[in-house]
Each structure stands twice: as C-alpha cells, then as structure tokens.
Amino acid sequence: MIPAKQVSTPFKSPLAQSHSHTPPSQDDLEETKRQIESLQTKLGDADVDETIKRHVELLNEYNAVKDGCTKVFDRIAEIEAVPSSVVWMRYGLDKDD
C-alpha cells in the first residue's frame, strides 16, 4: 500500500470564494436608461403579437424563396455536372445563409 501524501495547506473550494460585486455607477445607470429609451423609441408601440406574426410570415416567405433557389441551383449543378456549392459561389451566395 502506498502511503498518502501529506498536504501542507487545506483544500479551498472554488465555490466558497467570495466574489466582490461593485454596484454600477450613476453614469452607467444613466447610460442604460438612455439605451432603453432609444430602443423603446425605435420599437414604437407595436403590438407584440402582431410583430411576432409578421416575423413568422417573413421567415416562411424567406424559407420558400430559399427552397426554390436551392432547387434551381441544384438543377443547374446537375446539368453542368458540378457540385451545387460551385453554383452558389458563382452567384456570391453561401448555401448555409
């Protein structure tokens, strides 16, 4: 049996360390308030449900257009006997966009 190694200092858990927290300065709070006001002005009084509905509609439209482009580009690649990535690059596009 191998004897246990003696440790000169006791174990200190990293979880037990205290982390000092400095409260934000008044300038930081004022800057944050200005940012909030600016964002609220940009967003306006738009209804959240309507905004979400519109975003979903736009995403669905985007996906339909991208699916169509993918089919066309895949067909071009098949006709030219090149990988579809070559066709995407030819038009300055990335298939993962």
C-alpha positions as CSV (number, residue, x, y, z in Angstrom):
1,M,0.0,0.0,0.0
2,I,1.3,3.5,-0.9
3,P,1.2,6.0,1.9
4,A,-1.0,9.1,1.5
5,K,0.8,12.3,0.6
6,Q,0.6,15.0,3.2
7,V,-0.7,18.3,2.1
8,S,0.6,21.5,3.7
9,T,-2.5,23.6,3.1
10,P,-6.1,22.7,3.5
11,F,-8.3,22.3,0.4
12,K,-10.1,25.5,-0.6
13,S,-13.2,25.0,-2.7
14,P,-13.6,27.5,-5.6
15,L,-17.3,27.6,-4.7
16,A,-16.5,29.0,-1.3
17,Q,-14.7,32.0,-2.7
18,S,-16.4,35.3,-2.2
19,H,-16.8,37.5,-5.2
20,S,-17.0,41.1,-4.6
21,H,-19.7,43.0,-6.6
22,T,-19.3,46.6,-7.4
23,P,-22.6,48.3,-7.9
24,P,-22.9,50.2,-11.2
25,S,-22.0,53.9,-11.2
26,Q,-24.6,56.6,-11.7
27,D,-23.2,57.3,-15.1
28,D,-23.7,53.6,-16.0
29,L,-27.3,53.7,-14.9
30,E,-28.0,56.8,-16.8
31,E,-26.4,55.4,-20.0
32,T,-28.5,52.2,-19.6
33,K,-31.7,54.3,-19.2
34,R,-30.8,56.2,-22.4
35,Q,-30.3,53.0,-24.3
36,I,-33.6,51.7,-23.0
37,E,-35.4,54.9,-24.1
38,S,-33.7,54.8,-27.5
39,L,-34.8,51.1,-28.1
40,Q,-38.3,51.9,-26.9
41,T,-38.5,54.8,-29.4
42,K,-37.3,52.5,-32.2
43,L,-39.8,49.8,-31.4
44,G,-42.7,52.2,-31.0
45,D,-46.0,51.0,-29.7
46,A,-46.1,47.9,-32.0
47,D,-48.3,45.1,-30.7
48,V,-46.0,42.2,-29.7
49,D,-48.3,39.5,-31.1
50,E,-48.6,41.3,-34.5
51,T,-44.8,41.8,-34.6
52,I,-44.2,38.1,-34.0
53,K,-46.9,37.1,-36.5
54,R,-45.3,39.4,-39.1
55,H,-41.8,37.9,-38.4
56,V,-43.1,34.4,-38.8
57,E,-44.7,35.3,-42.1
58,L,-41.5,36.8,-43.3
59,L,-39.5,33.8,-42.2
60,N,-41.9,31.5,-44.0
61,E,-41.6,33.6,-47.2
62,Y,-37.8,33.6,-46.9
63,N,-37.7,29.8,-46.5
64,A,-40.0,29.3,-49.5
65,V,-37.7,31.5,-51.7
66,K,-34.6,29.8,-50.5
67,D,-36.1,26.3,-51.2
68,G,-36.9,27.5,-54.7
69,C,-33.4,28.8,-55.2
70,T,-31.9,25.6,-53.9
71,K,-33.9,23.5,-56.4
72,V,-32.9,25.8,-59.3
73,F,-29.2,25.8,-58.3
74,D,-29.2,22.1,-57.7
75,R,-30.6,21.6,-61.2
76,I,-28.0,23.9,-62.8
77,A,-25.3,22.0,-60.9
78,E,-26.7,18.7,-62.2
79,I,-26.8,19.9,-65.8
80,E,-23.3,21.3,-65.6
81,A,-22.0,18.2,-63.7
82,V,-20.5,20.4,-60.9
83,P,-21.1,20.4,-57.1
84,S,-24.0,22.7,-56.2
85,S,-21.6,24.7,-54.0
86,V,-19.9,25.9,-57.2
87,V,-23.2,27.3,-58.5
88,W,-23.9,29.0,-55.1
89,M,-20.4,30.6,-55.1
90,R,-20.8,31.7,-58.7
91,Y,-23.6,34.0,-57.5
92,G,-21.8,35.1,-54.4
93,L,-24.0,33.1,-52.1
94,D,-23.5,30.6,-49.3
95,K,-25.8,27.7,-49.1
96,D,-25.9,28.0,-45.3
97,D,-27.2,31.6,-45.4
